[in-house]
Amino acid sequence: MRKAVRIGVLAAVIAVSGAAAVYVATQDGRGITAVSAAPTGAAVAGGYRYERQEHPSRTIVRDAAGAQLASFTDGSRTVMLTGRLRTFTEPKFTTAGITTTAWVRLAPQAWRAGAEQERWFTDWLPKAVGDTGPDVLAVALQYTDGAADLVAKKLRIAGDAGFGPDSAEGRLEKSDFYDYLGIGWDFPDGTHEKAEPARARSLDCSGFVRMVYGYRSGYPLLGTNVRGPGLPRRAWALSELGPGTSLIRDEKRQVTDFSALQPGDLLFFNLEPQLGTQVSHTGIYLGRDSDGHHRVLSSRKVANGPTFGDAGGVSLIDGSGTYAKAFRAAKRL
């Protein structure tokens, strides 16, 4: 387990020696995000305009001046909103940063063409556009190296996460969100899982995705690897059986076209080709970095936890690095 750094300064940007990033603490206590944010936000003036686009099929929401406010993808709950400019950095592991206006949140239900006429949408969008609380990307950064502990109702729900227990073969998989939390969990199918003490504060790659999108953001969770309305347990099952919109289908070869991707998408990798063609790793797409490369955040063995840095292979899906060569598929939840 990497040493966590506690931060007590509120509403300020501070540099933390040895920590992974620059942290902004929020006064309302909703979280500590690994970002540096510019003061400007997205303004809503007048009515909304709606525009249909393809590849993938989606609805773009614009303000009266034509500026994009949000993107809703058919079959997905993930929404990309335009918000304050933020910069994600992890200087301990990479010199590259990611500056973005993308804020990723989950809508109450999956999108379909014409849903802008529905009550849930007209209630939800104005609140989401103005929401400056931690989004999916900020929540994900709360588990990187040096991230401060975040406690809610006496339960540590965020902070520096490891990958799993060490062994002669390296860090072990099978650390899910409930292991990190140190609590048991009842799943909809009636199964009950107990947290393993040896896996406390640990998240493997799919456990990390389930923590960020499931436990923290509210997407339903499944206890096994089956098709259903929630997120299954393993990376291959998230890709093949899980909900959401397929952006890049797994054709068992390296993906080189990234035009359909947006921040927050799930990416899938075959890091163990010697065991077959099935994907074995998953992470969250962050977008283009300061060097113009496409970067992914994932929990990995060599780095011992979530990172978008370059420990254990550069976190890029373009080029000829480990993750680029292993990139096989993408999905939007």
N, C-alpha and C positions, 0 to 999 in steps of 0.2 A: 504494500500500500504506500503510495506516495504521500508525503507529508502535506496535510491540508493547512492553508493559511487562513486565519480568521481576520475579518475586516470589520471594524466598528465605526468607520466614518460614513455618515449618511449624506446623500445628495451631493457627492463630490467625486471627482475623478482622482484616483490616487495610484501611485506606482507601488507595486508590491515586490520587494526583493525576493528573487527566486520563484515568484509565482508565474503562472502561465501567461497572464494577460493583464491588461488594464481593466480595472473593475469599476463599475458604477453601481453604488448602493442606492436603493430606492427607499424613501422615507416611509412609504406605506407598508414596508415589510414583505412585499410580494416576491422579492427575489433579488439576487445579486447577479447582474449580467456581465459577461466578459466582453464589454464593448466600450468604445469611446464614441459618444454621440454628438452630432452637431445640433444646434438649438432649433433648427427649422423643421417644421412638420408639413404634412399634406393638408391643404385647406379644402373644405367643401363649400362651394359657392353655387347656389341655384340647384336645379334638378340634375339628375343623373342621365347619362346617355349610355346606351348598350350596343355593343358591337360583337357580332359572332365571328370567330376565327376557327381555323382548322389545324390539324396536326399538332397537338390533339384538339378535338372539338371543345370549344370553350367560349365563355362570354366575358368580354372585357368591359369593365365599368369605367366610364370617364366622367369628369366633372364638366361644368358648363363651358369651360375654356378648352376642353379636349384633352386635358391631362389624364393619364391612366391612374385610377384609384385602386382597382382590384382586378384580379383574374380568377374566374371560377371555371374549373374544368369538369366537363360532364363525367358523372360517375365518381367524383372525388369530393371529399369534405375539406381537403386542404385548399386554402385560399391564400394567394400572394397579394398582399396589400402594399401600397406605396406609402412609406412613412419617413420618419427622420433618418438622415444619413448616419450610418454607424460603421465603425471599423472594428473588425475582429482581429486580434493578434495573439500569437503564441510564441513569443520571442525565444523561449528556451529551446524550442524545437524547429523553428523556421523563421527566416527573415521576411517571408512574404506575409502580407496582411490582406484582409478582404473588406473592402469598403462598399457598402450596399445600402440602397433604400428599400430593399425587400424585407417585409415583415410577414411572417407565416403564421396563420391561425387556422383552427378547425371550425368550420361552419357547423350548425346544429344537425345538418343532414347533407347527404350527397347532392351535388348539383345536377340539374337537368335543364335543357333549353327551355326558356320561358319562365323559369322559377323567380325571375325578378318581379313577377306579379303576385307572388305568394307572401302571406303575412310574415312568416318567419324571416324572410329576406329583408323586408322593409323595416322590421324591428331590429335585425341584427347588424346590418351593414353600417348605419351611422355610428353605432357604438364601437364597432370594430375599427373603423377608419380613425376614430379619435382615441383609441386605446393605446397608451404608452407603457402598459405593464409588460412584463416579460412574455415574448412570443415563443414559438417552437424553437427558433434558432438560439435565442437567449437562454432558454431552459437547457438546451443541449450543452451549451458552453459551461453550465454550472457543474459539470462532472469532469472537466478537464484538469490537468495537473495544476495543483496549487489553488483550485477553486475553494472558496470559503464554505464552511458548513452552513446549511439553511435548515432551520428547525421549525416545524409546524406541529402544534399540539403535542409537544414533547417528543416528536419523532423526527429524526434526521432524514430529510427527504432529498437533500442535495449536498454536494461537496465532492472534493477530489475522490474519484473512483478508481479502483484497481480493476484488472481483468478477471482474476481468479487466483486460487491457491497455487503456489509454486510447486513444482515437482521435478523429477529428473528429466522429464520430457519437455519441460517448460511450463508456462502458465496453463492451468486447466480451464476448459470451457464449462458450461452448465451453470453459470451464475446469472440468475434472473433478477428482475426488479425486487421481488420479495426477499431475496437473499441480501441484496444491498440494504434494504430497509430493516432486515432482521425480524420480520413478522411472518406469520402464516397467512395464506391467501385461499379463499374459496372462489372457484371458478364457476361459470354458468352451467357447466355440464355436471356439476356436483362433486368434482374432485377437489381435494384439499391438499395444498402443498405446504410443507414446513420449510422454514428458512434454515439453511445450514450455517452454523456459526463460523465455519472456516471460510465461508464465502461472503461474510459481512463486508459491506462497502465495496462490493465487486459487481461488475457487469460485463458479461461477454458481449459480442457484437449485437446479437439479436435482443439480448436482455437490455442493452442500452437503448435500442430503438423502442422497445416495449415500455421502458421507463419514461422516455421523453414523450412519445406519442400516446401511450396508454395511461399509465398511472398519473403522470403530470398533466397531460393535455386532455384526457378524457375519452380517448378512443377505446372501445370495448376490447377486452383481452380474453383469449382462449387459453385453456390449460394444456392443450395438445396440438399436434400438427394435423389439423383437419380443416376442411373448407367451412366457412361460416362468416358471421357478421363482424367478428373481431380479429385481432392479430394473433396468428398462431405463434408457436414457440421458436422454431428454428429459422435460419436465414432462407434455406431452400423452400420452406413452407410459406414464408412471407412472399416469396417470389412467385411460386407456382399455385398456391391455394388461397393466399390472403386477399382481402378486399382492396378496392381502389382501381385506378385506371392504368392499364399497361401503356407505358410510353415507348419502351424499347423491349421488344420480345427477345427472349434468350434463344439465339441461334447458334450457340456453342462456339462462338468466335469473338475476338476482340471487337468492342464497339468503338467506332471512331467518329460517329455523327452525334453531336451533343445538342442539336438545335431544338429538340423538344423539351430540354431540361429547364427547370427553374428551381431556385433555392427551396429546400425542404423536401425534395424528392428522395425516395429511397433508391439507393444504388446497390447492385448485387454483383458479386465477384466469385470467380472460381480460383481460389488460392491454392487448391490442392488437386491439380489436374491428374496427378498420379493415382488418385482415388476414383476418378471418373469425371464426367462432364457436368455434374450437378453443382450449382453454386454453393459456396460454403461460408460466405462472408457478406455482411451488409453494412451500409453506412448512410449518412445523411448528406446530400449535396448542398454545399454552401454557396456555390457560384464561382465567378472568376476572381482570382487573387490579383495582387498588385503587379505581378509579372505577366498577367494575361492568361494564366493557366486555370484549368477547372479543378477545384479542390473539394475533397470529401472529408467529413468528420466521422470517425468510426472508433470503436473500442477494439484494441488489438493486443495480441499476446506480447510481442516484443516491447511495445511502448508501455505495457501494463496499465491499460485503461484507454479512455476516449482521448483522441487527439486529431487535429488536422495538420499536425507537424509532420516531420519527416523521419521520426524514429521508427525503425523497422520498415523502411521503404517510404519514398516520397508519396504524399497524399494526393497525387494527381491522377486524373483519369485520362489525360492526354499525354502523348509521348510514348516512351518505351520503358517506364519504370514498372515496378511490381504490380501496382494497382491498375495502371493503364492497361497492361497486357492481360490482366485478369478480369477486366470490366466486361460484364456479359448482358446486363438487363437493368431496367429502371421502371419504377412504379410511383404513381402519385396517390397517396391515401385519401 
